[in-house]
Structure formats: structure tokens, C-alpha cells
């Protein structure tokens, strides 16, 4: 079942989303060579709690950290550890917040110092793919339009589209119906209605699209070792467009 949220509920999701957004702004200044992912994760948990929220990821299906921190070829669900960031890394922070009973979800990929052209291309066009997909959103539009536009944009710029992972509904629960694929056909799928809340999240690679799961049963990496980027916003469908709920 796909939830339709009231304006009061949307306001609460937006309040949750503001904490998620502010956590991103707080953490991005910490992403420097030498910092450990555990230090970043600890800071994320402390910040979210200081704002009255709870880290949604912690304990979700057994996940052991406050947020997901994925580096270079790690696509999603990287677990914080003593690993230190290095010059030239790219790191994705996937932050989810529970606030007043409502979840929000936003991921962003950041450069650590100076990165190479391949990673610059990947990051630039993965972010562009997100906003290209978002432009399709409004009431009455098939969800497949969003998926198709993301795929078309990504492949036009030579990027691999991971197919084993998807965006999703979000609100009462961290993951709700519907799944939001990053590939598909224009004119197909669920018809969007005003009040639906969706996490749109292209996960793209600089090489081939194929991924595999590491032995920790969480971290998903590219099979060919190519870098991956991930950009995500929680948005609400409106009659004539959409509203981002994980922005300032």
C-alpha cells in the first residue's frame, strides 16, 4: 500500500528532513584526510540526537551504525570503522532521521580533497541524474517516467545504473511502498498522487553496473572496483510538481 500523507504529516516529515539536511551540512566539513569513519558516525549520531531526532539506520534490520558511510567503490550501506579517509576519496553519507514519528532519508557524495576527473564526472552527473528524475514528478504522472529519465541521463553520460537497489516511499516507516527504480520505461508504473512521499536516489557507477555484497552482509560494492556515487532527496508529490523535504 502506498501512503498518502496529510499536510500535517508532511510538515512533520519536513521537520525530520531538516534535521537530516542539517546533519549533512554539519558533517561535510569533517570529511578530510585522516578522519575515521567511526568519528564521522559518532558525530552524526550526536548531532541528530542534539536536534531531538533518532538515527533511523541504527538497529534497522540489525544495521550497527548511526548512518551509512560508503567510500569509492562502495555503493551503499558502508559501516563505520577505524578506516581513515584519504586524499582523493569520494564518500557517500546516507543519513536517515526519525523525528516525531516520521522518517526522512537523504544521501550525498562528497570529495575528500582533490579528486580525479573520473570521480568528478561521476559525482556531477549522478547529482544531475537525481534532479532530472525529480523534474518528472507531479500528480497524475506514471512513476516510470522518473525511473526512465534517470536511466536515460545516466547512460547518456556513460554511467552504470545499479539495478539491485532502488528508491522507496518513506514516512511512517523508513522504507515503504512503492519501490522507485533508477531504470524503466516512460509511461509505465504507478500513477503518482498528491501527498505521496518518495525517496528518489540514483546510485550510479563509473564502470559497469554490476554489484556484489561483502562478507559483512551489508556493504555493497561494484564488481569491477569502479567508483560509485549516490544522491538522494525525500520529496512529496504535489499537484503541479514536487517539494523537497530534505533541504533547508
TORMAR-579230 format. One record per residue (C-alpha): x, y negated, z negated; residue in one letter. Coordinates in steps of 0.25 Angstrom, whole numbers, padded with zeros to 4 digits, always signed. Example, Ala and Ser with C-alpha at 12.3 -4.5 7.8 and 13.67 -1.06 7.14 Angstrom:
+0049+0018-0031a+0055+0004-0029s
//
This chain:
+0000+0000+0000x+0005-0014+0004x+0002-0024-0007x-0004-0038-0004x+0001-0048-0015x-0007-0059-0021x-0001-0073-0021x+0001-0072-0036x+0009-0059-0034x+0017-0065-0022x+0021-0076-0031x+0026-0066-0041x+0034-0059-0031x+0039-0072-0026x+0044-0075-0041x+0051-0061-0041x+0057-0065-0027x+0062-0078-0032x+0070-0070-0043x+0075-0061-0032x+0079-0073-0024x+0086-0080-0035x+0094-0067-0039x+0099-0067-0025x+0103-0081-0026x+0110-0078-0039x+0117-0066-0035x+0123-0070-0021x+0133-0080-0028x+0139-0068-0035x+0142-0060-0022x+0157-0062-0022x+0169-0052-0020x+0171-0045-0033x+0158-0045-0040x+0152-0031-0043x+0138-0027-0038x+0135-0024-0053x+0138-0038-0057x+0128-0043-0046x+0118-0033-0050x+0119-0037-0065x+0117-0052-0061x+0105-0048-0052x+0098-0041-0064x+0101-0052-0074x+0097-0063-0064x+0083-0056-0061x+0080-0054-0076x+0084-0068-0079x+0073-0073-0069x+0063-0064-0076x+0063-0052-0066x+0068-0038-0066x+0077-0032-0055x+0067-0023-0047x+0078-0014-0042x+0083-0009-0055x+0078+0004-0058x+0070+0004-0045x+0069+0019-0042x+0082+0020-0050x+0090+0009-0044x+0101+0006-0054x+0104-0009-0051x+0096-0023-0052x+0098-0026-0037x+0103-0018-0025x+0117-0023-0020x+0122-0017-0007x+0135-0020-0001x+0139-0020+0014x+0135-0006+0020x+0125-0004+0008x+0111-0007+0014x+0103-0007+0001x+0102-0002-0014x+0117-0004-0017x+0119-0002-0032x+0127-0012-0041x+0140-0007-0046x+0155-0011-0049x+0157-0013-0034x+0162-0027-0031x+0158-0035-0019x+0169-0038-0009x+0172-0050+0001x+0165-0047+0014x+0154-0038+0008x+0139-0040+0010x+0130-0037-0001x+0115-0036-0002x+0107-0039-0015x+0094-0033-0015x+0086-0040-0027x+0072-0036-0032x+0065-0042-0043x+0053-0039-0052x+0046-0051-0058x+0032-0052-0064x+0029-0038-0058x+0033-0041-0044x+0046-0037-0036x+0054-0045-0025x+0065-0040-0016x+0076-0047-0008x+0089-0043-0003x+0100-0051+0003x+0114-0048+0009x+0126-0057+0005x+0140-0059+0010x+0151-0057+0000x+0162-0067+0004x+0165-0067+0019x+0159-0056+0027x+0162-0051+0041x+0154-0054+0054x+0146-0041+0054x+0141-0043+0040x+0137-0058+0043x+0129-0053+0055x+0122-0042+0047x+0118-0052+0036x+0114-0063+0045x+0105-0054+0054x+0099-0046+0042x+0094-0058+0036x+0089-0063+0049x+0082-0050+0051x+0075-0052+0038x+0069-0066+0042x+0066-0061+0056x+0057-0050+0050x+0051-0060+0040x+0046-0069+0051x+0037-0058+0056x+0029-0057+0042x+0015-0063+0041x+0001-0057+0038x-0004-0049+0050x+0010-0045+0056x+0014-0030+0056x+0025-0027+0047x+0033-0020+0058x+0035-0034+0064x+0044-0037+0053x+0052-0024+0054x+0053-0025+0069x+0059-0039+0069x+0069-0035+0058x+0074-0024+0067x+0074-0032+0080x+0082-0043+0073x+0092-0033+0067x+0094-0025+0079x+0096-0037+0088x+0107-0041+0079x+0114-0027+0079x+0110-0023+0065x+0105-0010+0060x+0091-0009+0053x+0091+0001+0042x+0078+0009+0043x+0079+0017+0030x+0076+0005+0022x+0064-0006+0022x+0058-0018+0016x+0045-0016+0008x+0034-0022+0000x+0037-0028-0013x+0029-0034-0025x+0023-0025-0036x+0034-0015-0032x+0048-0017-0027x+0045-0008-0015x+0030-0008-0009x+0024-0005+0004x+0026-0008+0015x+0040-0004+0020x+0046-0015+0029x+0055-0009+0039x+0066-0016+0046x+0063-0010+0059x+0050-0007+0066x+0040-0011+0077x+0034-0024+0079x+0019-0024+0078x+0018-0011+0069x+0016-0009+0054x+0009-0014+0042x+0001-0027+0045x+0006-0038+0035x-0003-0045+0026x-0002-0057+0017x+0003-0054+0003x+0012-0042+0007x+0025-0044+0001x+0037-0037+0008x+0052-0036+0006x+0058-0037+0020x+0072-0032+0021x+0081-0030+0033x+0092-0020+0030x+0102-0021+0041x+0116-0015+0045x+0127-0020+0053x+0129-0006+0059x+0119+0006+0061x+0106+0006+0053x+0109+0020+0046x+0110+0020+0031x+0113+0030+0020x+0111+0032+0005x+0123+0032-0004x+0125+0042-0015x+0119+0033-0026x+0105+0035-0019x+0103+0020-0018x+0113+0013-0009x+0110+0014+0006x+0122+0011+0015x+0124+0010+0030x+0129+0023+0036x+0139+0016+0045x+0144+0007+0034x+0140-0005+0041x+0135-0017+0032x+0120-0019+0029x+0112-0032+0025x+0099-0033+0019x+0090-0045+0017x+0076-0045+0011x+0065-0054+0006x+0052-0051-0001x+0041-0059+0007x+0026-0060+0006x+0017-0059+0019x+0009-0072+0022x-0002-0075+0032x+0007-0082+0041x+0021-0077+0037x+0029-0073+0024x+0034-0079+0012x+0048-0075+0006x+0047-0071-0009x+0062-0069-0012x+0066-0083-0008x+0068-0095-0017x
//
